[in-house]
Amino acid sequence: MANAAERRKYRRYDLSIEVQVKPRKRVATAVRTVTRDISARGVYFDFSEKMEPGSELEFELNLPPDLAAGKSVRIRCRGKIVRVDSSGAEGTTRVAATIENYEFVRPD
């Protein structure tokens, strides 16, 4: 039986990138956190609020200049939560979400 790494279509990178997460059905402000890893179609991060698999969310990744040809790049994404792990730091959960669509955000 193949393990999870062998089943993945896209390579995962262990990157700590600033991300602002907002569940789509809530009016609350986005919560800032940091990714644990990222791929072309998914992201894994710690989150301070309770999340449920299947929930839709919006998030914005802020790629630093050293990862984006010398310029900061913001990417606005929409996705769905596919897994929630309780193994995060105290008061947080770890969330795995898909990246279903994205757009590059122009600098202000």
N, C-alpha and C positions, 0 to 999 in steps of 0.2 A: 504494500500500500504506500502511495506517495505521501511524503510529509508536506506541510503547508508551503514551505519554501519551493518545493518542486512543482506544486500546483499553480503557483502565481504566474501570471502572464508577463508582469512588469517587474523589473528589478526594484528592490527597496533600498533606500539610502538612509543610513542612520544620521539624520540631520536634525539639529535643533534650530528651527526657524520660527520666528515670531508669527503667530496666527491669531486672528480675532474671530471668535466663533459666536454665532447667533442662531438659536433654534428658529426655524421659519414661522412657527405658529405663535411665537411670543413677541410681545412688543418691547421687551427688555433690551437694554443696550448690549452690544457685543462684549464678550468676555475675552480678555487677552490671556493667552497661554503660549506654550511652546510645543512644537511637534517633537515626537520621539523618533519617528521615521516617516518617510514619504516615498511615494512612487508616482508614476504617470497617471494612475487612476485611483489612488487612495492615500489616506493620511491617518496617522495614529498619534493621539495626543492625550494629555491629562486634562480633565475638566472638573470644575468645582461644583457643578450642578448635576442633578439626576437626569440621565438620558435613557431613552428606550430604543432598542433596535427597531428599525423601520422608520424612525423619525427623520424628517427632512431638516436640513440645516444649511445655512449660508456661512461661508468663512472666507477670510481674506488672508492670503499668505504674503509676507513681506520678505522677498528675496534680497539678501545683502549684496553689495557690489562685487564681492569676491566670488559670488556664485552666478553673477549675471553680467559678465563682460564689462565690469567696472561701473555699472549703474544700478541703483536700487530699482527693483521691479515689484509692483504689487499685482497680485492675481486674485480676482474675485471668483469664488467657486460656489457651486451648489452640489449637494450630495445627500446621501442617506447613511444613517448609522447602521452598520452591519454587525457590530459586536460591542459589548460593554463589559469590561473586566473590572473587578473590584480590587485589583492588586496595585492601585495607584498609591501615592503618598496619602497620609492621613487626611481625610476630608475630600479626597478626589477620587475619580474613577478614570480608567483609561478607555478611550473611545476610538474605535476603528470605523472610518467612514469612507464611502466611495467619493470620487470626484466625477460627477455625472456631466457637468459642463463647467466651463470657465471662460473668463475674459480678462485681458490685460487692462489695467486701470492706468489711465494717463496721469502723470504727476500733476499736482495742484499748481 
